[in-house]
Amino acid sequence: MNKLLHKKQMAQNVTEYTFNAPDVVRNAKAGQFIVLRVDQKGERVPFTIFDYDKEKGTLKILVQTVGFSTQKLSRLNEGDYVSDIVGPLGLPTDLSFAKKVVLIGGGIGAAVIHPQSKVLKKANIDVDVILGARDSSLIMYEEDFKKYANNVYVMTDNGSLGEKGNVVDKLRYLIETGSNYDVVFAVGPLMMMKAVSNFTKTYSLKTIISMNSIMIDGIGMCGGCRLTVGGETKYACVDGPEFDAHLIDFDEAIMRSRLYQEEEKACRLRGEKND
């Protein structure tokens, strides 16, 4: 069992959780994820490792409350326990080949690019950050990113914070005005990552994305997180979660992400009814 040490509301239905998980963080690296069960009968839910402290043995994750299991998690108080946390899982990020990187986070995608920014700073690799969201309430960790990035740009659909527009608008401007990036690392909604990928293809600019697919066992046995990469079947949990964006079949991934919408809705409603 793992103790919930701290719980912080970051936005409506978005919460940062800090757990005691020394066995998990001992070998954790940026880009990896964990699988969490709230209770012994709960489903296995994957979450990106947002941050960790190996000396203190603490693990941070950022969670959007959207379904039955995340609702159960949101009801826990500091001092409560979850049944188990398994990890680290997945392959860690390797951007050591780059000299200049732009990290793009859409909404809670900031949770994935946050550890990358720290690692890049430590490796003396130049990094810019673009944060995008519908409105200012979903822009998170802007001040934190400023500790590690040369520049932090904020884009909101309604212009309530930063500039009005989307992350591709800012990326296009930066490239067209002379920012020579070796790689783009983008994380967020599938449609956002597809848009970034389509744009960077025109420049043959290497682009990496993180696929937070449906995962169950986290070890490649169930096949729930399969996707097509370069015409081959891959599994996000063991072959990823990061892939070359230009090789991803986004249309298939988007279709698969919608397969269980009705079942998810029914499960969520049952959970609300039992409150």
Buried (B, 14 or more C-beta within 10 A) or exposed (E): EBEBBEBEEBBEBBBBBBBBBBEBBEEBBBBBBBBBBBEEEBBBBBBBBBBBEEEEBBBBBBBBBEBBBBBBBBEBEEEEBBEBBBBBBBBBBEBEEBEBBBBBBBBBBBBBBBBBBBBBBEEEBBBBBBBBBBEBBBBBBBEBBEEBBEBBBBBBEEEBBBBEBBBBBBBBEBBEEEBEBBBBBBBBBBEBBBBBBBBBEEBEBBBBBBBBBBBBBBEBEBEBBBBBBEEEEBBBBBBBBBBEBBBBBBEEBBEBBEEBEEEBEEBBEEBEEEE
